[in-house]
Amino acid sequence: MKLEWQRSTVRDIPLYYNPKVSGLRMDTSTNPLGANPAAKEALKECMEMDLNQYPSPYSDRLRDALGELYSLPPEDFVVGNGSDEALDIIFKSFLEPGEGVILPYPGYSLHSYFVKVNAGRPVFVDLKDDFQLDVEKLNRAKGKVLLLCNPNNPTSNTFRHQDIEAVIEGVPDRIVVVDEAYGEFAGKSFIPELEDYENVIVTRTFSKAYALAGMRIGYAVSNPELADVMQRVKIPYSLNRVSEAVALKALKDQEFVRHSVKVVNEGRKQLHEGLERLGFQVFLSEANFILFKGNLDHKLLVERLAKKGVMIRDFGDKRRMENCVRTTIGTERMNQLLLDKLAEVLRECR
Ligand SMILES: Cc1ncc(COP(=O)(O)O)c(C=O)c1O
């Protein structure tokens, strides 16, 4: 194949994380309680569904239900195949080829992927040493869109609210996207403030607090003008009928979401203290995952742990994250298993 055949903006895209080992999945920041119970119920009803017919092109019923949940008009929502699709739609809708997208670093690796596959140019701006937003640098950076992740993956902290406001208000003629994939765990959201701004979009997902990662459901929410542009760009029918039915049931069970957040909050304390007892440096988390690092080499740590049946995610080769690894916060039992296996690895490698 000739290199020139490949679009220049996608030449350096690696394959996504696709581990070939199996074990307890504490590497994907999913919900430790297992699949949302609403899913089983909805799937039973789906047996009668006429799958010969297309879904609603814009997932109207789900947008109605989301509107009810947030007391916003359904027209403010654009539903997609995971919040990943929502991010893709944003760049498809607003980015000209070659335009810059400002990305605080370190951040979610797929953010730059979506910029590149839409022929944009990632403009990375380092977070400060405490992983907070560098407002001055972000407001000096050139780009049509600024995309930040709150709580931030993989650093696990949230950004100060006044800093988010400062990067939105500091440069009014750019679009600011707040990726709130983990928003429920922090109990924070920019959605109530969307009506104050004409340039802000929030993305959210059913993959984390709603425990439905396998169903691929997410959405963008914004003002009606931006949402209308995105709706017209999105691939019609991108959310299948079964996923929409499951999402509708899951939205009705807010108690499950509250319980998930409670389990994670309790587990965060258990893991933070346990990891510190083992000698790791632990970063402050407001998400359902924790970033930590120790003296043992990150690759060795992750590999040895996987051999013992527990998978965590390695970030240790990345700039500003030297030797760091990330674990999902699990149930008490999962966390204890992780801590026990970590202790064994440390003993064996001493
Ligand atoms: C920060 C962030 N945004 C978006 C996503 C994608 O979520 P979804 O499963 O809704 O596509 C993830 C998934 O891990 C994430 O970490």
The ligand as a Gaussian input file, in Angstrom:
#p B3LYP/6-31G(d) Opt

LIG

0 1
 C      -13.646000      10.161000      29.157000
 C      -14.446000       9.216000      28.357000
 N      -15.286000       9.691000      27.450000
 C      -16.027000       8.877000      26.692000
 C      -15.909000       7.515000      26.829000
 C      -16.695000       6.657000      25.903000
 O      -17.803000       6.157000      26.483000
 P      -18.901000       5.386000      25.661000
 O      -18.868000       3.994000      26.148000
 O      -20.161000       6.116000      26.003000
 O      -18.590000       5.497000      24.210000
 C      -15.054000       6.962000      27.765000
 C      -14.925000       5.515000      27.901000
 O      -14.167000       4.962000      28.632000
 C      -14.286000       7.841000      28.548000
 O      -13.409000       7.388000      29.439000

